[in-house]
Amino acid sequence: MEMPLHERIAADLRRRIASGELAVGDPVPSESQLGAQWNASRAPVRQALTSLRAEGMIGGGRGKPAVVRRHTLSQPFETFLSFSSWAAGLGHVPGQRTLEIARRPADADIADALQLDEGTPVVQLLRQRLIDGRPTMLERTTFVEPVGRLLFDFDCDSGSLYAYLGEQGVDMTVARHQIDAVAADAQDSELLEVELGAPLLRERRCASGMDGRPVEYSDDRYRPDMVSFSIENSQQAHPALLRDWRAS
């Protein structure tokens, strides 16, 4: 399904800013220019510009032309959870191959992460994630069983499973992230097309609802030549974890 027009306009502007085509301080194309480029009315153009303002990528207003404020894409929480939304927001084509979905008893590590008794049924997914057709990340995700069983009625290769779960009323409001490096094991090597033992970036994430009860635990392994992470903070705001695309 094609992205809505305002999302396509915003994605193209993000791409132009991230690539340096629009540098920090440069004026952003006007509403009339964007409307002519996209054969669009003012409503989707303004919606696209509003999204970029909310992300802090552009600024200005009160009669002044909008200008580029920064190149880094600031991610809302939901797009960090969703690889698909993040990649599409950068103007790239996300892809995924679900290699396994299974209901099985939680081992000790998974049980500890999800605050369950060892042996409690959980639902586990193994997915290869792609950007523009290139293997980029290997995702090993475990859901508590009441949430995971919803995925048996969903085509996990059709789009963002987090968007689907949100539509089903699943609350994943809070997440804790741990970033480290690991050596590629045999499965990583095959599915990410890297040498056995090659360094990978690993993000381990535990997502919970507002009630504090864990819903999902994931071990995501990225090719570091394609993706990096950064922390952005200031005296006025809490640190934000950013996932960055490395064009190559």
Backbone as JSON, one array per atom type, in Angstrom:
{
  "sequence": "MEMPLHERIAADLRRRIASGELAVGDPVPSESQLGAQWNASRAPVRQALTSLRAEGMIGGGRGKPAVVRRHTLSQPFETFLSFSSWAAGLGHVPGQRTLEIARRPADADIADALQLDEGTPVVQLLRQRLIDGRPTMLERTTFVEPVGRLLFDFDCDSGSLYAYLGEQGVDMTVARHQIDAVAADAQDSELLEVELGAPLLRERRCASGMDGRPVEYSDDRYRPDMVSFSIENSQQAHPALLRDWRAS",
  "N": [[0.85, -1.19, 0.0], [0.58, 2.2, -0.87], [2.33, 4.93, 0.63], [0.7, 7.62, 2.4], [0.24, 10.89, 0.88], [1.25, 13.13, 2.33], [3.12, 11.9, 3.99], [4.94, 10.95, 2.12], [5.92, 13.33, 1.07], [7.13, 14.41, 3.38], [9.05, 12.39, 3.86], [10.69, 12.66, 1.61], [11.74, 15.21, 2.0], [13.15, 14.77, 4.4], [15.07, 13.0, 3.44], [16.49, 14.69, 1.66], [17.51, 16.52, 3.45], [19.03, 14.9, 5.2], [20.96, 13.94, 3.43], [22.41, 16.18, 2.89], [21.79, 17.74, 0.78], [19.99, 19.73, 1.33], [21.29, 21.97, 3.39], [22.17, 22.71, 6.84], [20.65, 25.65, 7.91], [19.84, 26.35, 5.38], [17.1, 27.52, 3.35], [13.9, 25.98, 3.46], [12.02, 24.46, 0.84], [9.23, 26.37, -0.27], [5.68, 26.34, 0.62], [4.19, 26.65, -1.71], [6.04, 25.91, -3.66], [6.53, 23.22, -2.96], [3.97, 22.25, -3.28], [3.63, 22.52, -6.05], [5.67, 20.81, -6.94], [4.79, 18.3, -6.05], [2.26, 18.2, -6.99], [0.2, 18.86, -5.23], [-2.29, 19.78, -2.78], [-2.54, 22.45, -0.3], [-2.97, 21.27, 2.2], [-1.77, 18.53, 2.6], [0.91, 19.3, 2.21], [1.38, 21.18, 4.27], [0.95, 19.47, 6.43], [3.11, 17.73, 6.16], [5.29, 19.5, 6.58], [4.72, 20.28, 9.18], [5.23, 17.88, 10.54], [8.03, 17.69, 10.25], [8.81, 19.96, 11.64], [8.0, 19.25, 14.23], [9.8, 17.22, 14.7], [12.09, 18.63, 14.93], [13.74, 19.11, 12.79], [13.38, 21.21, 11.03], [12.91, 24.77, 11.3], [11.67, 28.05, 12.19], [9.1, 30.36, 11.17], [6.18, 32.36, 12.09], [5.86, 34.25, 10.06], [8.38, 34.14, 8.98], [10.54, 32.44, 6.64], [10.74, 28.85, 6.59], [13.59, 27.06, 7.79], [16.39, 24.76, 7.58], [17.24, 23.05, 10.49], [18.72, 20.92, 11.61], [20.55, 17.92, 10.67], [20.21, 15.36, 11.63], [17.88, 12.76, 12.03], [15.32, 12.98, 14.25], [13.79, 10.67, 16.26], [10.44, 9.73, 16.9], [9.14, 7.78, 19.63], [7.65, 5.55, 18.74], [8.66, 5.07, 16.19], [11.17, 4.2, 16.72], [10.75, 1.7, 17.83], [9.62, 0.55, 15.57], [11.14, -0.69, 12.87], [10.36, -0.58, 10.2], [8.89, 1.85, 9.97], [10.9, 3.66, 10.6], [12.87, 3.27, 8.55], [11.33, 3.84, 6.25], [10.71, 6.5, 6.79], [13.12, 7.72, 6.27], [13.2, 7.68, 3.6], [13.85, 5.27, 2.4], [13.41, 1.84, 1.31], [11.83, -0.36, 3.32], [12.14, -3.79, 4.34], [11.24, -7.17, 5.17], [11.78, -10.52, 6.26], [10.1, -13.07, 7.59], [11.31, -15.62, 9.39], [10.77, -17.45, 11.33], [8.1, -18.16, 13.53], [6.94, -18.93, 16.62], [5.39, -20.66, 19.34], [6.61, -21.22, 22.49], [8.16, -22.54, 25.52], [9.43, -20.19, 27.92], [12.88, -19.58, 28.32], [15.41, -19.31, 30.94], [16.69, -16.75, 30.76], [14.95, -15.23, 29.11], [12.63, -15.39, 30.65], [13.44, -13.96, 32.94], [13.79, -11.4, 31.79], [11.21, -10.75, 30.97], [9.82, -10.91, 33.28], [8.6, -13.33, 34.08], [7.66, -16.68, 35.07], [10.03, -19.27, 34.66], [9.61, -21.33, 31.84], [7.05, -20.49, 31.25], [4.65, -20.06, 28.66], [5.61, -18.33, 25.7], [5.74, -16.19, 22.77], [7.82, -16.33, 20.02], [9.74, -14.63, 17.55], [11.73, -14.76, 14.62], [13.28, -12.62, 12.52], [14.54, -11.4, 9.45], [15.7, -8.28, 8.59], [15.53, -5.77, 6.12], [16.98, -3.13, 4.16], [16.25, -1.39, 1.32], [16.45, -3.82, 0.02], [18.76, -4.97, 1.04], [20.31, -7.05, 3.44], [20.14, -6.01, 6.76], [19.59, -6.06, 9.51], [19.14, -8.44, 12.12], [16.52, -9.81, 13.81], [15.5, -10.95, 16.86], [12.81, -11.63, 18.58], [10.74, -11.68, 21.44], [7.52, -12.11, 22.69], [5.17, -11.63, 25.35], [2.78, -14.2, 25.91], [-0.11, -13.58, 25.58], [0.01, -11.3, 23.96], [1.73, -12.02, 21.82], [0.29, -14.07, 20.57], [-1.52, -12.77, 19.0], [-0.21, -12.29, 16.67], [-0.31, -14.53, 15.12], [-2.44, -14.26, 13.52], [-1.68, -12.41, 11.71], [0.07, -11.22, 8.87], [3.33, -11.15, 9.09], [5.16, -10.18, 7.31], [3.99, -8.18, 5.97], [4.14, -5.58, 6.76], [4.56, -3.15, 9.4], [4.65, -4.78, 12.41], [4.38, -3.65, 14.88], [2.77, -1.44, 14.5], [0.45, -2.81, 13.84], [-0.01, -4.24, 16.26], [-0.43, -2.06, 17.93], [-2.83, -1.14, 16.89], [-4.42, -3.15, 17.77], [-4.67, -2.57, 20.38], [-2.52, -2.97, 22.06], [-0.31, -1.97, 24.57], [2.71, -0.43, 24.46], [4.44, 1.53, 25.86], [6.74, 2.32, 27.17], [10.26, 1.82, 27.01], [13.32, 0.09, 27.6], [16.64, 0.32, 26.66], [19.59, -1.41, 25.71], [22.8, -1.1, 24.45], [25.34, -2.78, 22.79], [28.26, -4.55, 21.6], [28.65, -7.5, 19.65], [30.03, -10.65, 18.55], [29.43, -12.05, 15.36], [27.43, -14.89, 15.2], [26.94, -18.22, 13.79], [24.38, -18.2, 12.61], [23.82, -15.44, 12.47], [25.89, -14.71, 10.7], [25.19, -16.03, 8.31], [22.63, -14.93, 7.69], [22.95, -12.17, 7.74], [24.9, -11.82, 5.97], [27.69, -11.6, 6.57], [31.09, -12.11, 7.73], [31.81, -14.97, 9.78], [32.05, -14.3, 13.19], [32.38, -11.6, 12.77], [32.13, -8.17, 13.87], [29.12, -6.99, 15.32], [26.53, -4.6, 15.9], [24.54, -4.63, 18.75], [21.29, -4.28, 19.91], [19.49, -4.56, 22.75], [16.27, -4.74, 23.93], [13.62, -3.99, 26.12], [10.26, -3.71, 26.25], [7.51, -2.09, 27.78], [4.18, -1.67, 29.14], [2.19, 1.13, 30.32], [1.6, 0.34, 32.86], [3.89, -0.83, 33.7], [4.39, -3.49, 33.25], [6.26, -5.89, 31.53], [6.14, -6.42, 28.01], [7.41, -7.11, 25.65], [10.52, -8.49, 24.6], [13.54, -7.98, 22.96], [16.28, -8.96, 20.91], [18.26, -7.43, 18.86], [20.33, -7.4, 16.04], [22.64, -5.56, 14.27], [24.23, -4.7, 11.15], [27.18, -2.95, 11.38], [28.27, -1.39, 9.38], [26.17, -0.31, 8.13], [24.28, 0.74, 9.87], [24.16, 2.93, 12.66], [24.24, 4.08, 16.1], [23.27, 6.87, 18.11], [23.39, 9.21, 20.82], [21.4, 11.86, 21.73], [21.33, 14.78, 23.61], [20.34, 17.43, 25.85], [20.39, 20.35, 28.0], [17.82, 20.99, 28.37], [16.23, 18.85, 27.76], [15.4, 15.35, 27.98], [17.75, 12.68, 27.31], [17.84, 11.41, 23.95], [17.61, 8.44, 22.15], [18.99, 7.65, 19.1], [18.74, 6.12, 15.93], [20.82, 5.66, 13.23], [21.19, 5.83, 9.71], [23.66, 4.57, 7.58], [24.79, 5.46, 4.63], [26.13, 3.64, 1.93]],
  "CA": [[0.0, 0.0, 0.0], [1.4, 3.4, -1.0], [2.3, 5.86, 1.75], [-0.07, 8.85, 2.16], [1.01, 11.93, 0.22], [2.01, 13.97, 3.28], [4.27, 11.12, 4.46], [5.92, 10.91, 1.03], [6.56, 14.65, 1.01], [8.02, 14.51, 4.53], [10.18, 11.47, 3.67], [11.6, 13.23, 0.62], [12.46, 16.33, 2.64], [14.13, 14.18, 5.32], [16.17, 12.47, 2.63], [17.27, 15.81, 1.14], [18.23, 17.12, 4.58], [20.03, 13.94, 5.7], [22.03, 13.8, 2.44], [23.14, 17.42, 2.77], [21.26, 18.53, -0.34], [19.54, 20.92, 2.06], [22.22, 22.1, 4.51], [21.7, 23.48, 8.0], [20.55, 27.07, 7.6], [19.22, 26.56, 4.07], [15.64, 27.62, 3.37], [13.12, 24.83, 3.01], [11.1, 24.87, -0.23], [7.98, 26.96, 0.22], [4.47, 25.54, 0.43], [3.79, 26.69, -3.12], [7.01, 25.12, -4.42], [6.26, 21.81, -2.69], [2.69, 21.92, -3.9], [3.85, 22.35, -7.49], [6.51, 19.61, -7.14], [4.04, 17.09, -5.76], [0.89, 18.36, -7.48], [-0.54, 18.65, -3.98], [-2.93, 20.93, -2.16], [-1.79, 22.95, 0.85], [-3.16, 20.45, 3.41], [-0.7, 17.55, 2.82], [2.2, 19.99, 2.32], [1.49, 21.72, 5.63], [1.07, 18.34, 7.35], [4.5, 17.25, 6.06], [6.15, 20.49, 7.23], [4.44, 20.21, 10.62], [5.94, 16.71, 11.06], [9.46, 18.0, 10.35], [8.97, 20.92, 12.74], [7.88, 18.5, 15.48], [11.02, 16.44, 14.86], [13.21, 19.54, 15.13], [14.62, 19.18, 11.61], [13.24, 22.53, 10.44], [12.42, 25.78, 12.22], [11.18, 29.27, 11.56], [7.68, 30.61, 11.37], [5.78, 33.73, 12.4], [6.14, 35.09, 8.91], [9.72, 33.89, 8.45], [10.61, 31.17, 5.92], [11.29, 27.71, 7.32], [14.98, 26.74, 7.46], [16.87, 23.5, 8.13], [17.88, 23.21, 11.8], [19.7, 19.86, 11.84], [20.5, 16.82, 9.71], [19.85, 14.09, 12.27], [16.46, 12.48, 12.17], [14.89, 12.71, 15.62], [12.76, 9.65, 16.12], [9.44, 9.46, 17.92], [9.34, 6.46, 20.25], [7.07, 4.46, 17.97], [9.47, 4.71, 15.03], [12.32, 3.4, 17.14], [10.27, 0.33, 17.9], [9.29, 0.05, 14.24], [12.17, -0.59, 11.84], [9.71, -0.21, 8.94], [8.58, 3.29, 9.99], [12.17, 4.4, 10.59], [13.47, 3.21, 7.21], [10.47, 4.57, 5.3], [10.83, 7.91, 7.08], [14.36, 8.2, 5.67], [13.07, 7.59, 2.15], [14.33, 3.99, 1.92], [12.38, 0.8, 1.23], [12.05, -1.4, 4.32], [11.68, -5.13, 4.01], [11.42, -8.16, 6.21], [11.47, -11.92, 5.98], [9.86, -13.8, 8.83], [11.9, -16.96, 9.24], [10.18, -18.34, 12.33], [7.22, -17.67, 14.59], [6.66, -20.16, 17.36], [5.03, -20.6, 20.76], [7.48, -22.16, 23.2], [8.38, -22.12, 26.91], [10.49, -19.2, 28.13], [14.06, -20.03, 29.05], [15.67, -18.51, 32.14], [16.99, -15.36, 30.42], [13.72, -14.58, 28.64], [11.72, -15.29, 31.8], [13.89, -12.85, 33.76], [13.55, -10.14, 31.09], [9.77, -10.47, 30.89], [9.27, -11.08, 34.62], [7.75, -14.51, 34.02], [8.25, -17.9, 35.57], [10.66, -20.07, 33.62], [8.7, -22.31, 31.26], [5.8, -19.86, 30.84], [4.6, -19.93, 27.19], [5.84, -17.03, 25.05], [5.77, -16.28, 21.31], [9.1, -15.82, 19.55], [9.89, -14.39, 16.12], [13.03, -14.51, 14.04], [13.05, -11.9, 11.26], [15.62, -10.72, 8.76], [15.22, -6.97, 8.19], [16.28, -5.28, 4.97], [16.79, -1.77, 3.65], [16.49, -1.4, -0.13], [16.78, -5.19, -0.37], [20.04, -5.41, 1.62], [20.2, -7.49, 4.84], [20.63, -4.94, 7.63], [19.41, -6.37, 10.92], [18.49, -9.7, 12.47], [15.65, -9.49, 14.95], [14.99, -12.07, 17.65], [11.85, -10.94, 19.45], [9.86, -12.52, 22.26], [6.36, -11.43, 23.27], [4.34, -12.4, 26.29], [1.88, -15.02, 25.08], [-1.37, -12.94, 25.16], [0.31, -10.36, 22.87], [2.31, -12.73, 20.7], [-0.66, -14.91, 19.83], [-2.21, -11.92, 18.01], [0.57, -12.28, 15.43], [-0.64, -15.7, 14.31], [-3.49, -13.82, 12.58], [-1.12, -11.27, 10.98], [1.19, -11.5, 7.98], [4.43, -10.35, 9.64], [5.94, -9.6, 6.22], [3.15, -7.22, 5.25], [4.36, -4.22, 7.26], [5.0, -3.01, 10.79], [3.84, -5.53, 13.36], [4.11, -2.78, 16.02], [1.57, -0.68, 14.14], [-0.67, -3.75, 13.96], [-0.29, -4.48, 17.67], [-1.03, -0.85, 18.47], [-4.23, -1.12, 16.46], [-5.12, -4.15, 18.59], [-4.76, -2.06, 21.74], [-1.36, -3.35, 22.87], [0.38, -0.8, 25.11], [4.16, -0.51, 24.6], [4.69, 2.95, 26.05], [8.06, 2.55, 27.76], [11.25, 0.81, 26.63], [14.69, 0.21, 28.09], [17.54, -0.14, 25.6], [21.0, -1.66, 26.0], [23.55, -1.19, 23.21], [26.7, -3.28, 22.92], [28.78, -5.2, 20.39], [28.81, -8.95, 19.74], [30.57, -11.3, 17.36], [28.4, -12.75, 14.6], [27.43, -16.35, 15.27], [26.72, -18.83, 12.48], [23.11, -17.74, 12.06], [24.03, -14.03, 12.11], [26.76, -14.67, 9.53], [24.44, -16.45, 7.12], [21.48, -14.09, 7.38], [23.38, -10.79, 7.54], [25.93, -11.86, 4.92], [28.96, -11.12, 7.11], [31.97, -13.19, 8.13], [31.65, -15.52, 11.12], [32.85, -13.56, 14.15], [32.41, -10.16, 12.46], [31.45, -7.38, 14.91], [27.77, -6.5, 15.07], [25.91, -3.79, 16.93], [23.37, -5.29, 19.31], [20.37, -3.52, 20.76], [18.54, -5.36, 23.51], [15.18, -3.83, 24.29], [12.47, -4.52, 26.84], [9.18, -2.73, 26.17], [6.46, -2.3, 28.78], [3.04, -0.77, 29.13], [2.2, 2.16, 31.36], [1.53, -0.32, 34.15], [5.2, -1.34, 34.03], [4.52, -4.91, 32.99], [6.92, -6.12, 30.24], [5.33, -6.98, 26.92], [8.28, -7.59, 24.57], [11.96, -8.45, 24.75], [14.12, -8.2, 21.64], [17.72, -8.94, 20.69], [18.39, -7.01, 17.46], [21.75, -7.31, 15.67], [22.77, -4.72, 13.08], [25.51, -4.53, 10.48], [27.63, -1.6, 11.74], [28.6, -0.6, 8.19], [24.93, 0.22, 7.58], [23.48, 1.41, 10.91], [24.85, 3.3, 13.88], [23.39, 4.67, 17.11], [23.81, 8.05, 18.77], [22.57, 9.77, 21.9], [21.28, 13.32, 21.67], [20.76, 15.32, 24.83], [20.52, 18.86, 26.1], [20.01, 20.7, 29.36], [16.38, 21.21, 28.44], [15.45, 17.67, 27.39], [15.97, 14.06, 28.3], [18.47, 12.12, 26.17], [17.08, 10.67, 22.95], [18.39, 7.44, 21.44], [18.75, 7.77, 17.67], [19.3, 5.1, 15.05], [21.26, 6.4, 12.05], [21.49, 5.06, 8.5], [24.94, 4.88, 6.96], [24.77, 5.19, 3.19], [27.39, 3.09, 1.44]],
  "C": [[0.89, 1.24, 0.0], [1.24, 4.3, 0.22], [1.4, 7.04, 1.41], [0.84, 9.95, 1.62], [1.83, 12.75, 1.21], [3.22, 13.23, 3.82], [5.34, 11.03, 3.38], [6.66, 12.24, 0.9], [7.55, 14.8, 2.16], [9.25, 13.62, 4.36], [11.19, 12.03, 2.67], [12.39, 14.39, 1.2], [13.49, 15.8, 3.63], [15.34, 13.67, 4.55], [17.08, 13.59, 2.14], [18.08, 16.48, 2.24], [19.34, 16.19, 5.05], [21.21, 13.81, 4.74], [22.88, 15.06, 2.31], [22.71, 18.25, 1.57], [20.66, 19.83, 0.19], [20.39, 21.0, 3.31], [21.58, 22.86, 5.66], [21.76, 24.96, 7.67], [19.92, 27.36, 6.26], [17.71, 26.72, 4.22], [15.0, 26.34, 2.86], [12.23, 25.3, 1.86], [9.76, 25.35, 0.34], [6.8, 26.02, -0.02], [4.07, 25.51, -1.04], [4.74, 25.86, -3.98], [6.77, 23.62, -4.21], [4.95, 21.36, -3.31], [2.83, 21.67, -5.39], [4.65, 21.08, -7.76], [5.69, 18.34, -7.02], [2.61, 17.12, -6.31], [-0.09, 18.15, -6.33], [-1.2, 19.94, -3.53], [-2.12, 21.35, -0.93], [-1.87, 22.0, 2.05], [-2.05, 19.4, 3.58], [0.69, 18.18, 2.93], [2.39, 20.52, 3.73], [1.64, 20.6, 6.65], [2.5, 17.8, 7.35], [5.45, 18.19, 6.79], [5.96, 20.49, 8.75], [5.17, 19.03, 11.25], [7.42, 17.01, 11.24], [9.74, 19.03, 11.43], [8.94, 20.19, 14.08], [9.13, 17.68, 15.76], [12.25, 17.31, 15.08], [14.14, 19.67, 13.94], [14.53, 20.53, 10.92], [12.68, 23.48, 11.5], [12.02, 27.02, 11.46], [9.7, 29.43, 11.83], [7.43, 32.06, 11.72], [6.17, 34.68, 11.28], [7.5, 34.89, 8.3], [9.74, 32.55, 7.71], [11.21, 30.08, 6.8], [12.71, 27.44, 6.85], [15.34, 25.41, 8.11], [17.61, 23.78, 9.44], [18.95, 22.16, 12.06], [19.49, 18.74, 10.85], [20.0, 15.53, 10.33], [18.34, 13.95, 12.37], [16.16, 12.16, 13.63], [13.68, 11.8, 15.57], [11.74, 9.69, 17.23], [9.62, 8.04, 18.43], [8.82, 5.34, 19.36], [7.91, 4.1, 16.75], [10.76, 4.04, 15.44], [11.91, 1.95, 17.29], [10.11, -0.24, 16.5], [10.44, 0.33, 13.25], [11.57, -0.09, 10.53], [9.44, 1.29, 8.88], [9.85, 4.12, 9.91], [12.77, 4.43, 9.19], [12.65, 4.0, 6.2], [10.58, 6.07, 5.52], [12.09, 8.53, 6.52], [14.31, 8.13, 4.14], [13.59, 6.3, 1.56], [13.19, 2.97, 1.95], [12.67, -0.27, 2.28], [11.54, -2.75, 3.83], [11.92, -6.07, 5.18], [11.09, -9.55, 5.7], [11.3, -12.61, 7.32], [10.31, -15.24, 8.63], [11.31, -17.95, 10.22], [9.23, -17.56, 13.21], [6.73, -18.9, 15.32], [6.26, -19.83, 18.8], [5.86, -21.65, 21.47], [7.67, -21.69, 24.64], [9.56, -21.17, 27.04], [11.66, -19.84, 28.86], [14.35, -19.05, 30.18], [15.9, -17.04, 31.81], [15.75, -14.6, 29.98], [12.75, -14.39, 29.79], [12.13, -14.13, 32.7], [13.55, -11.51, 33.1], [12.08, -9.75, 31.1], [9.05, -10.67, 32.23], [8.22, -12.19, 34.65], [8.43, -15.65, 34.76], [8.88, -18.65, 34.41], [9.69, -21.16, 33.16], [7.35, -21.75, 30.87], [5.77, -19.74, 29.32], [4.8, -18.48, 26.73], [5.8, -17.28, 23.54], [7.04, -15.6, 20.83], [9.13, -15.72, 18.03], [11.37, -14.27, 15.79], [12.77, -13.86, 12.69], [14.34, -11.3, 10.74], [15.06, -9.4, 8.26], [16.14, -6.42, 7.11], [16.0, -3.81, 4.74], [17.19, -1.78, 2.18], [16.98, -2.77, -0.59], [18.06, -5.74, 0.23], [19.84, -5.85, 3.07], [20.88, -6.48, 5.77], [20.6, -5.32, 9.1], [18.74, -7.73, 11.06], [17.79, -9.5, 13.8], [15.16, -10.78, 15.59], [14.1, -11.48, 18.74], [10.97, -11.94, 20.17], [8.76, -11.66, 22.85], [5.73, -12.3, 24.34], [3.22, -13.04, 25.48], [0.58, -14.32, 24.68], [-1.17, -11.93, 24.01], [0.79, -11.12, 21.64], [1.31, -13.54, 19.9], [-1.47, -14.1, 18.82], [-1.51, -11.99, 16.66], [0.31, -13.5, 14.56], [-1.75, -15.38, 13.3], [-3.0, -12.66, 11.72], [0.02, -11.75, 10.1], [2.35, -10.6, 8.4], [5.33, -9.76, 8.56], [5.17, -8.52, 5.47], [3.39, -5.78, 5.69], [4.78, -4.26, 8.71], [4.09, -3.8, 11.73], [3.54, -4.68, 14.59], [2.9, -1.89, 15.74], [0.33, -1.56, 14.28], [-1.03, -3.98, 15.43], [-0.9, -3.25, 18.33], [-2.5, -0.74, 18.11], [-5.07, -2.11, 17.26], [-5.19, -3.75, 20.05], [-3.61, -2.45, 22.64], [-0.59, -2.1, 23.28], [1.86, -1.11, 25.25], [4.69, 0.91, 24.71], [6.12, 3.26, 26.47], [9.01, 1.45, 27.31], [12.59, 1.13, 27.26], [15.61, -0.41, 27.05], [18.95, -0.36, 26.16], [21.72, -1.86, 24.67], [24.94, -1.73, 23.52], [27.12, -3.9, 21.59], [28.94, -6.69, 20.66], [29.45, -9.46, 18.45], [29.47, -12.1, 16.68], [28.53, -14.25, 14.8], [27.08, -16.91, 13.89], [25.44, -18.35, 11.83], [23.19, -16.27, 11.63], [24.81, -13.94, 10.8], [26.0, -14.99, 8.26], [23.39, -15.42, 6.72], [21.84, -12.62, 7.17], [24.49, -10.68, 6.49], [27.22, -11.18, 5.37], [29.8, -12.33, 7.49], [31.61, -13.68, 9.54], [32.59, -14.79, 12.07], [32.95, -12.08, 13.88], [31.67, -9.37, 13.55], [30.08, -6.89, 14.43], [27.36, -5.58, 16.21], [24.66, -4.52, 17.43], [22.58, -4.31, 20.15], [19.42, -4.5, 21.42], [17.51, -4.41, 24.12], [14.1, -4.59, 25.05], [11.41, -3.43, 26.87], [8.06, -3.12, 27.12], [5.3, -1.36, 28.53], [3.16, 0.26, 30.25], [2.13, 1.56, 32.75], [2.86, -0.93, 34.58], [5.41, -2.81, 33.74], [5.16, -5.13, 31.62], [6.02, -6.83, 29.25], [6.22, -7.68, 25.9], [9.73, -7.49, 24.99], [12.57, -8.78, 23.4], [15.64, -8.1, 21.68], [17.92, -8.68, 19.21], [19.86, -6.8, 17.13], [21.88, -6.66, 14.3], [24.16, -4.83, 12.47], [26.01, -3.11, 10.76], [28.08, -0.76, 10.55], [27.36, 0.04, 7.59], [24.12, 1.02, 8.58], [24.39, 1.75, 12.08], [23.83, 3.87, 14.86], [24.06, 5.91, 17.68], [22.85, 8.48, 19.87], [22.57, 11.28, 21.75], [20.67, 13.81, 22.98], [21.0, 16.82, 24.9], [20.14, 19.12, 27.54], [18.5, 20.82, 29.5], [15.57, 19.93, 28.21], [16.17, 16.41, 27.84], [16.72, 13.52, 27.09], [17.55, 11.34, 25.25], [18.02, 9.71, 22.24], [18.01, 7.48, 19.98], [19.43, 6.63, 16.94], [19.59, 5.78, 13.72], [21.6, 5.44, 10.91], [22.81, 5.52, 7.93], [24.9, 4.49, 5.5], [26.13, 4.66, 2.78], [27.2, 2.48, 0.06]]
}
